[in-house]
Amino acid sequence: MAKWGEQQHTEEKIKQVAQWIIHSKRTVVFGGAGLSTESGIPDFRSPGGVWDKYNPEDFYYQNFIASEASREKYWQMATDMYEPMKKAQPNPAHLAIAELEKIGKLDCVITQNIDGLHQKAGNSEEKIIELHGTAMHVTCLHCKKRYDRDAIQERIRRGTKVPYCDDCGGPLKPATISFGQAMPERETEEAYQRSSACDLFIVIGSSLVVQPAASMPLIAKRNGAKLVIINRDPTPYDNLADILIHGQAGSIMAEILNAVKKQLS
C-alpha cells in the first residue's frame, strides 16, 4: 500500500483518515502529552515543564517508599502539578475523541496522560485505558483504599506535609505511575490486546519515546492495522505510518470529526 508522505495535502489526508474511521470495525486512539499541552498543561519534559523545576531522579518510587523526606518532596511536586491539571478543560481533540465514541466509532482510547481530560470530555470510563495512572485520585500503598484527590489536597493546604491512610496508616500517593514503579497490569494487558485486535490505530500528540507505551503502535501495525500519526514534531515511527500529519492535535482532530460526520450524513 502506498504511503502518504508530507507532500500530500493535509486536507486529503484528513478525508482519508475519516474514511478509514467510517469503515473501521475497531479504531484505537493513543493519546500523549501533546493532547494535554493544548489544554494548557505543561509537558513534563519541555522547557518550563515540571522537570525544569525538579530533578526527576528525586521522584523514583523507591525513594518515595524509603523516606519521609522523599515523600514530602514528592507531595510538593505533585501539588504543583495538580493545580493546572484541575483547572484544565478538554480541547477540540479530546472532544472529537469523545464524539467518536458517541457515534460508535471508537474501540478505546489508550492514554499516557494522567489528567482525566478524556473523562471531562465525555468518554466513558470503560473506554479509557490509563497506562500511567491518574492524578485525579489518591491511593493508600498498603491497603489500596482510594481517596478523592481534592480531599487530600485540602489536608496539604491545611499544613499536612505527607498524608497517610485513615484506615491503616499507610502512605498515600496520587494514583499515577512513578519512575521505577511497575506498570498497572490490567491496563497494560488490555492495551496490548486492544492494540493487537484493532484495524485502525491513531496516535495523537505522542512523541512515542516512552516505553512500553510507545510499543503499542508497532503491535497494531504488525497485526495488520493502518497506522495514523498526528503530532506536532517527528516521532521515531513516522516511517511506519500509513498517514502522517504534523500539526496541532485539536484543529486536526476537529477537521477529521467533521469529515467523518459529513461522510456519514
C-alpha positions in Angstrom: 0.0 0.0 0.0 1.4 3.4 -0.9 2.3 5.6 2.0 1.0 9.2 2.2 4.1 11.4 2.7 4.3 15.0 3.7 3.8 16.2 0.1 0.1 15.2 0.1 -2.2 18.0 1.2 -3.3 17.8 4.8 -6.9 18.1 3.6 -6.6 14.9 1.5 -5.1 13.1 4.4 -7.9 14.2 6.7 -10.5 12.9 4.3 -8.7 9.6 4.0 -8.4 9.2 7.8 -12.2 10.0 8.1 -12.9 7.3 5.5 -10.8 4.8 7.4 -12.6 5.6 10.7 -16.0 5.1 9.0 -15.0 1.7 7.6 -13.1 0.6 10.6 -14.5 -2.1 12.9 -12.1 -1.3 15.8 -10.5 2.2 16.0 -8.0 2.7 18.8 -6.8 6.2 19.7 -3.5 6.5 21.5 -3.0 9.9 23.3 0.2 11.5 24.6 1.3 14.7 26.2 0.6 16.8 23.1 -3.1 16.4 23.9 -2.6 17.9 27.3 -0.4 20.8 26.3 -3.1 22.1 24.1 -5.3 22.3 27.2 -2.6 24.4 29.0 -1.0 21.5 31.0 2.8 21.8 30.6 4.7 18.8 29.2 7.0 17.5 31.9 10.0 17.4 29.6 9.5 20.7 27.7 11.2 24.0 28.7 9.1 25.4 31.6 7.8 21.9 32.5 8.0 20.1 35.8 11.5 18.8 35.2 12.9 22.3 34.9 11.9 22.9 38.5 12.5 19.4 40.0 15.1 16.7 39.4 13.3 13.6 38.1 15.7 11.3 39.9 14.3 12.6 43.2 11.0 11.0 42.4 11.7 7.4 41.9 9.1 5.1 43.5 11.8 3.5 45.7 12.7 6.9 47.2 9.0 7.5 48.0 8.9 4.2 49.8 12.2 4.7 51.6 11.9 8.0 53.4 9.6 10.6 54.9 11.7 13.4 53.3 11.3 12.0 49.8 7.6 11.7 50.4 7.4 15.3 51.5 9.3 16.4 48.4 7.1 14.3 46.2 3.9 15.8 47.5 5.3 19.3 46.9 5.9 18.4 43.3 2.6 16.6 43.0 0.7 19.6 44.3 2.5 21.9 41.9 1.5 19.6 39.0 -2.1 19.1 40.2 -3.2 22.8 40.1 -3.0 23.3 36.3 -4.5 19.8 35.7 -7.5 20.5 37.9 -8.3 23.8 36.1 -7.6 22.4 32.6 -10.5 21.8 30.2 -10.7 19.4 27.3 -9.6 20.9 23.9 -11.1 20.1 20.5 -9.0 16.9 20.2 -10.5 15.4 23.4 -14.0 16.5 22.4 -13.5 14.9 18.9 -12.4 11.6 20.5 -15.4 11.6 22.8 -17.7 12.3 19.9 -16.2 9.3 18.0 -17.3 7.1 21.0 -20.8 8.7 20.8 -21.2 7.8 17.1 -19.9 4.2 17.7 -16.6 4.6 16.0 -14.2 4.2 19.0 -13.0 0.9 20.4 -11.0 2.6 23.2 -8.6 5.4 24.0 -5.2 4.4 25.4 -3.7 7.4 27.2 -0.3 8.2 28.6 -1.8 11.2 30.3 -2.8 11.4 34.0 -5.1 14.5 33.8 -8.6 13.0 33.5 -9.4 15.2 30.4 -10.9 12.3 28.4 -13.4 11.8 31.2 -14.1 15.5 31.3 -14.7 15.5 27.5 -17.3 12.8 27.8 -15.6 9.5 27.1 -16.9 6.7 29.3 -14.6 5.1 31.9 -14.8 1.7 30.3 -13.4 3.2 27.0 -10.3 4.8 28.7 -7.2 2.8 29.4 -4.8 5.0 31.6 -1.4 3.4 31.1 0.4 5.8 33.5 -2.4 6.0 36.1 -4.3 9.1 37.1 -3.7 12.2 39.2 -7.4 12.6 39.9 -7.4 10.3 42.9 -5.1 9.1 45.6 -4.5 5.5 46.9 -3.0 4.0 50.0 0.1 2.0 49.1 -0.7 -0.6 51.8 -4.5 -1.3 51.9 -5.3 0.3 48.5 -8.1 2.5 49.9 -9.0 5.2 47.3 -9.4 8.9 48.2 -10.7 11.9 46.3 -7.7 14.0 45.3 -9.2 17.3 46.3 -9.9 16.0 49.9 -6.2 15.1 50.2 -5.1 18.4 48.7 -7.2 20.1 51.3 -5.2 18.3 54.1 -2.0 19.6 52.5 -3.3 23.1 52.2 -4.0 23.0 55.9 -0.4 22.1 56.7 -0.1 18.3 56.3 3.3 17.6 54.7 2.7 13.9 53.9 -0.8 12.4 54.1 -1.4 8.9 55.5 -4.3 6.5 55.3 -7.1 6.9 57.8 -7.7 3.1 57.9 -4.3 1.5 58.1 -1.8 4.4 58.4 0.0 3.6 55.1 1.5 6.3 52.9 -0.9 7.9 50.4 0.2 8.6 46.9 -1.5 10.0 43.8 -2.6 7.0 41.6 0.0 7.8 39.0 2.8 5.6 37.9 6.2 7.0 39.1 9.6 6.3 37.8 10.6 2.8 38.9 7.0 1.8 39.7 5.5 -1.2 37.9 3.1 -0.5 35.1 -0.5 -1.4 36.0 -1.0 -5.0 35.0 -4.7 -4.9 34.0 -4.4 -1.7 31.9 -1.2 -2.7 30.2 -2.5 -6.2 29.3 -5.8 -4.6 28.0 -3.9 -2.0 26.0 -1.8 -4.7 24.3 -4.9 -6.8 23.5 -6.8 -3.8 22.0 -3.8 -2.7 20.0 -3.4 -6.2 18.6 -7.0 -6.5 17.7 -7.7 -3.1 16.1 -7.8 -2.4 12.4 -7.0 1.4 12.7 -4.6 2.9 15.3 -4.5 6.7 15.6 -1.6 8.3 17.5 -2.4 11.8 18.7 0.1 14.1 20.4 2.7 11.4 21.5 6.4 11.6 20.9 6.4 7.8 21.0 9.6 7.6 23.1 8.3 6.4 26.5 8.2 2.6 26.7 6.4 0.3 27.0 3.6 2.6 25.9 5.4 3.5 22.6 5.3 -0.1 21.5 1.5 -0.1 21.1 1.6 1.4 17.5 4.1 -1.3 16.5 1.9 -4.1 17.9 -1.1 -2.7 15.9 0.9 -2.3 12.7 2.4 -5.8 13.0 -1.2 -7.2 13.3 -2.4 -5.5 10.1 -3.8 -2.2 11.4 -3.5 1.0 9.5 -1.3 3.5 11.5 -2.1 7.2 11.6 0.3 9.6 13.4 -0.9 13.1 14.3 1.8 15.0 16.1 3.5 18.4 16.1 7.0 17.0 16.0 8.5 14.0 14.3 8.4 10.6 16.1 10.7 7.5 15.7 7.8 5.7 14.0 6.9 8.2 11.3 8.3 6.0 8.6 5.8 3.2 9.6 2.8 5.5 9.4 0.3 5.0 6.6 -0.7 8.6 7.1 1.4 11.2 8.9 0.1 14.6 9.8 2.3 17.2 11.5 0.3 19.8 13.3 -1.9 20.8 16.2 -4.0 17.9 17.5 -7.0 19.9 18.3 -7.6 21.5 14.9 -6.7 18.3 13.0 -9.0 16.1 15.1 -11.9 18.6 14.8 -11.5 18.5 11.0 -11.3 14.7 10.9 -14.5 14.5 13.0 -16.3 17.0 10.7 -15.2 14.9 7.7 -16.5 11.7 9.4 -19.9 13.3 10.1 -20.1 14.7 6.6 -19.4 11.3 5.0 -21.9 9.6 7.4 -24.7 12.1 6.7 
